[in-house]
Amino acid sequence: MLAPYTTLGLGGPALDFVRADTAEQLVSSVAEADHAARPTLLLGGGSNLVVSDAGFDGLVVQVATRGVAVSRDGEQVLVTVEAGEDWDPLVARAVAEGWSGVECMSGIPGLVGSTPIQNVGAYGQEVAQTVRCVRAYDRRTRHVVDLEARQCGFAYRTSMFKRDLSRYVVLSVTYALELAELSGPVAYQELAGRLGVGPGDRVPLADAREAVLELRRGKGMVLDPDDPDTRSAGSFFTNPVLTAEQAAELAARAPGHPHWELPDGLIKVPAAWLIEQAGFPKGYGRGPVRISTKHTLALTNPEGAGTTADLLALAREVRDGVREKFGVTLVNEPVMVGCAL
Ligand SMILES: Cc1cc2nc3c(=O)[nH]c(=O)nc-3n(C[C@H](O)[C@H](O)[C@H](O)COP(=O)(O)OP(=O)(O)OC[C@H]3O[C@@H](n4cnc5c(N)ncnc54)[C@H](O)[C@@H]3O)c2cc1C
């Protein structure tokens, strides 16, 4: 069963399962499966996956490569990390060593190799800001390639890797971090408030990490076996980005709604606000699955008693309710395996 490999604790069996401890094993497992035209699923920490109850009819390759290499590049440090390293210990090390640029992404579950996939981000930072290069196996050309950040197509919670999950296997990621005792400029209002500073100020790295972890724990966003609200895939819906026309339609239905202005006249709307206003409060339940009691965006399987079908039914109810009330269609953030919203 794949359920124990996912943070939601959901998902049926895999036809085959292999663990790749070296980059060579990772490449050869995928290459052989491709050669035999077998479907392949790369598995990291399973924290952004919704796997169907029927499971996966192919080969699951668990990414378990290890290693961190550090070098200097002027005032920056280049940290090259194998895909199977856990993300948060890397952030903890960066904070301890005085490497600035990832501290606000403390407490995000999962592996390093998954961070470029959806351009992981939180509290005003995203990996697109610090990724220098991604080494990947290109399944189309069958070559290992080094992709510069500008080639990765990073955007809000997506990248070219996520747009076509069947093409690249991430082998390692090189982050360029600033040698500094202070965090990057604090860009997120809630974090600035918690730290008692103004937006744009910089704070000691350890303070930024602690404040982010506290905020995240309060929302059930740090994995904790004792907190059923953390049995989730993080935010289930992305914040919708609307064109000026769509924004005008929403403004007619919901005058004064909260939003952030983006370049090019686009606006981003908090999905959590839409969900709550559409009648789905924190803790809203449907059988064994429910919205987190701490965070409207997280759908949870709190006691581990639900199924993927239960979760999808709740997700559809929320999506359809928001669409009916506001004319905005929410899109799922986690990757769906063998199922769709
Ligand atoms: C409690 C909680 C809080 C979260 N908070 C955040 C947050 O603040 N910000 C945020 O951005 N995300 C957040 N997430 C989502 C998730 O943690 C991230 O997306 C994370 O990067 C997923 O890593 P993973 O290793 O678990 O990936 P998985 O879930 O195992 O895989 C995700 C996708 O990446 C693919 N993949 C995995 N490894 C590779 C590889 N080496 N090469 C190519 N493809 C690969 C998989 O096939 C899959 O399509 C949260 C999740 C949880 C459960």
The ligand as a Gaussian input file, in Angstrom:
#p B3LYP/6-31G(d) Opt

LIG

0 1
 C        1.744000      19.805000       6.527000
 C        2.199000      20.243000       5.150000
 C        2.603000      21.550000       4.944000
 C        3.034000      21.969000       3.658000
 N        3.416000      23.269000       3.489000
 C        3.857000      23.676000       2.273000
 C        4.280000      25.036000       2.076000
 O        4.291000      25.852000       2.991000
 N        4.704000      25.395000       0.837000
 C        4.738000      24.513000      -0.202000
 O        5.154000      24.915000      -1.299000
 N        4.343000      23.228000      -0.046000
 C        3.911000      22.791000       1.161000
 N        3.485000      21.493000       1.330000
 C        3.480000      20.581000       0.183000
 C        4.744000      19.708000       0.100000
 O        5.377000      19.619000       1.342000
 C        5.762000      20.240000      -0.894000
 O        5.178000      20.329000      -2.167000
 C        6.993000      19.327000      -0.994000
 O        7.968000      19.915000      -1.820000
 C        6.688000      17.945000      -1.526000
 O        7.837000      17.165000      -1.335000
 P        7.774000      15.584000      -1.314000
 O        9.187000      15.101000      -1.303000
 O        6.921000      15.113000      -0.202000
 O        7.108000      15.285000      -2.722000
 P        6.092000      14.132000      -3.134000
 O        4.766000      14.429000      -2.550000
 O        6.662000      12.802000      -2.852000
 O        6.032000      14.371000      -4.707000
 C        5.480000      15.549000      -5.256000
 C        5.633000      15.514000      -6.779000
 O        7.008000      15.622000      -7.125000
 C        7.396000      14.476000      -7.903000
 N        8.783000      14.183000      -7.534000
 C        9.251000      13.843000      -6.310000
 N       10.586000      13.712000      -6.365000
 C       10.959000      13.954000      -7.636000
 C       12.211000      13.959000      -8.320000
 N       13.357000      13.707000      -7.683000
 N       12.231000      14.260000      -9.638000
 C       11.080000      14.540000     -10.305000
 N        9.869000      14.533000      -9.717000
 C        9.815000      14.249000      -8.393000
 C        6.428000      13.400000      -7.541000
 O        6.327000      12.409000      -8.539000
 C        5.154000      14.210000      -7.394000
 O        4.620000      14.496000      -8.667000
 C        3.052000      21.046000       2.597000
 C        2.648000      19.714000       2.820000
 C        2.224000      19.319000       4.092000
 C        1.801000      17.900000       4.319000

